[in-house]
Amino acid sequence: MELWPGKPYPLGATADASGTNFSIFSECAESVELCLFDDQGNESRLELPETNGYCRHGYLPDCRPGQKYGFRVHGPWQPEEGHRCNPAKLLLDPYAKAIDAQVNWDASIFSFDHDAPEDSFNDQDSASFVPRSVVITNEFDWQDDRLLKIPLHETIIYETHVKGFTAQHPDIPEELRGTYAGLAHPAAIEHLTRLGITAVELMPAHQFVHDGYLLERKLKNYWGYNTIGYFTPHNEYSSSGMDGSQVREFKQMVRSLHAAGIEVILDVVYNHTAEGNHLGPTLCFKGIDNSAYYRLVDDDKKYYMDFTGTGNSLNMQNAHVLQMIMDSLRYWVTEMHVDGFRFDLASTLARELHEVNKLAVFFQIIQQDPVISQVKLIAEPWDVGEGGYQVGNFPPLWSEWNGKYRDCLRDFWRGKEQVLKHFAARFTGSSDLYENTGRLPFASINFITAHDGFTLRDLVSYNDKHNEANSEENRDGDDNNRSWNCGHEGPTDDEQIEDLRHRQVRNFLTSLFLSQGVPMLLGGDEAGRTQQGNNNAYCQDNEISWFNWQDTDDALMDFTAKLIDFRRNHPVFMRRGWFQGRSIRGSDLGDIAWFNTQGDEMNDEDWDSGLTKAIMIFLNGKAILCRGSHGEKIKDQSFCLLYNTNNEAVQFQMPDSNWGERWKLILSTADGGFVDADAYFDSRQEISVAEFSMSLLQLTE
């Protein structure tokens, strides 16, 4: 075998009809060997012959898809200067499109000896214990598939896990459960379409590594926030093999979901990698060009800056790192047809120096990119570093997981006294956070629960976490539950307690789907999924995390589907723009008004005092201009929402006839949800709203 010069771009392995081009970036390398493996694991090494712009490259004739390969980088071993080259370590291609196995945690995968980690050099060969990269073909029959581009204000996000969603699904063949093919199965898609979901947000599906310390405890990195391959579908979610078949299976999943009208959003982890800190393994970036890929401590480059709590942070100051991230994002859109991304710990991406900078180069590159700027971009707007909590501070184009919405709604429904304007802001799309940055209500991704924390059923059932199965003596996870009772007096009878728990679930879901912004539902909350009180199930690849399809709350599932359908049929609950709040009596009642329990509009004194547990909201669906995506005018009705977070019933008086003559009760969370029987209330008539519940009324013609 002989390598021809080849081309420096594209990076990675690019196959054509005659062979494969290989290219890898390393500024510090003195030479780079391409390592080829046959089916028996025998290794052949070829030095990449040319360098152009720090990219070492070569073309191998007759090299076909399915070929397994890796790299060995010869260069300086100077940890104090940030250089950790070690040719004894087989390295994954940062641009690999497929990876064939998982890491075997042998001592050889580390570049130091464990008995002297600070000063030693480990020259044991790691090739037998690390996965190989795999050459693939991009050929795939997409048929007429394309990005769906569902408007954000019409979007309903369902956060779920590729494996956990189908691992126990009885209607999916056993060999497909827990895989991309399982998620694409008609039984899985039927559940999503029945709910009315428009987008699945998949927890990390990039290739990730199971931490050694978890495997020692017979646990796994179930969540997957431990990426090692930014172009690679995680191979354990493939039912068809790891030789590149995972790429085809992922594409088939996307195509099937798109055919059902469901977008695919990937949860991506560009803030850190699976290689950890100076005591972590050498698997890829660390051995290729450590000081280029990672943020190092300025005055001692042996150590890593850690804004994520995981040991390292990618170096967003380096042009080649930024290029890799943008190439990765573009690849997933153009070649894999995904519709958007949720960026884990996104504040880290804005740390060019130490402080978070919303004008960072990364965001400027996103802004001008003709591909990435046109898909859904969602930030988890915080990290664990100083000043990392950045809710509301991301630039235009970006939506954000609104942690303030979650915290406010949880406090609201547990009956905590709070300033009314906080709830008003969250319910109406959080204009205080997003309007001044040129964004609209759908910048707010509203959620009550997410993968990180309690499920909704557990949120209303447990005062304390129960993470004993994580083998950390229950020290891990958030201690702040914000559960429904939280010290307040409540029912003591078991049946009453259970009834109130179900009611609180309906309260949270109803508030979520009637708020302005983009609702995100944690997968399984619609069916009463429990993790037995575990609020940090990151390592539980088992029944604690998996969906239990044999024990679903069918009534709750029906209620959630009806809620989503109700939202999608009433544009007043998913406005494209901000409320103006005009409340002029007569022909123009404005678009929103707020009332006290006596049916009188809130005045300045009410707003200034602000503490309330019972409020009424008027939404005028007729006086506002509602237009569809194509400009068509959409008519809607007007609604009143009555919230009571007291621990006893409250009598509301409906507003006077200027706001409407007659109202029909549509929904009562105290009475199981949507109301079948006709119940009408006239202006100034009283209506009783039970403790810890809400009611929705619609103005009749």
Disulfide bonds with the S-S distance in Angstrom:
none
